[in-house]
Amino acid sequence: MTENPGAHTLEEILSQPGCWAECLRALDEKGQLQEIRKRFSPRPEWLFVGCGSSYYIAQGAAASWTFLTGMAARAVPASELLLFPDLAFPDSAGCQPVLISRSGHTSEILKAAEYLELKGNTRTLAVSCATHQPLEQISTATLYVLPADEKSMVMTRSFSSMLLSLQALAATYGKRPDFVDSLRRLPEPAQAALDRLHPRIQEFVQANDFPVYVFLGQGPFMGVANESMLKVKEMSCSFGQSFHTLEFRHGPKAIVSPETLVVFLLSETGFEAERELLQEVKGLGATTLVVANHADAATREAADFLVELNLDVPEYARLAPYLMAGQLIGLFTGLKKGLDPDRPRNLSRVVILNDNH
Ligand code: F1P
């Protein structure tokens, strides 16, 4: 056991809003977004590719891309591109791949880059928190998100910062300077919300034990639900699941009991339908944790633990702050179990496979 288990991860989680501000400033100063916009013209479809957390960034980025640019966008794990290229990449002429990797070293993303650039003759855009790595050498250009790299094995601020940077890039393509302004306004109120949330989640985790964690999100929040589930698994070795919110009715709700923590990431667009499910699940006896921007009386009543963000920015600019609760649950649950969330069991910082895989 290390001296200060989880210390890096906690610091990295709590430093996220400041990191977003720094990343947006760096993108501005270096004119990176405009530069990329000049080098890659709009295409009928954009394909966001990653592994693990970076795949879930891809899901949030693809939703944001379509919302902000009107262009079609999908997310696939790099392994899909390698094993089922005809399914993942059928329209090579009309599709622009974006390869996401904190390290730029993950074998599958490198193989995907080689497949696209060298065999497919397709120009790729990489997104990474590191320089001097192989992905940047294979790809045509790289969007660097350097202030966000972590000491911890698990991705926390690199996730939210790469997602935010891709949203800023989408806003550049979509000619939505108002959206970039919203992202710039986000760090201050998000930091205040995070500082309030941190001790509350710590206390909640101390007071409760859950064998099962469920994260529900819909639309652009699905990637955030998946990433929250992954944080709880990685940092606390707990059993976590994620679903599209309303899919929970179609079978998964069979697992509900007071020992199931069901986390609802309530959207604004689907608020009423999602809140109805929250009430139903509460009625079935689950313990509920709700993240919402604004809660109404019915939501308050059905939430055992409510995170009300009150952020004065559009819905899509709130994806990153919606992740804070899941990250903190994972971290404090891991610490409570005597684990070191900085160094999760069985994991390495990068997955590097031998050549014969
Ligand atoms: C992707 C990733 C991480 C995960 C793990 C191994 O890395 O799957 O999401 O936490 O420790 O690698 P990268 O390609 O973004 O560097």
Boltz pocket constraint, residues with backbone or C-beta under 6 A from the ligand:
constraints:
  - pocket:
      binder: B
      contacts: [[A, 51], [A, 52], [A, 53], [A, 54], [A, 100], [A, 101], [A, 102], [A, 103], [A, 104], [A, 105], [A, 106], [A, 109], [A, 153], [A, 154], [A, 155], [A, 347], [A, 348], [A, 349], [A, 350], [A, 351]]
      max_distance: 6.0
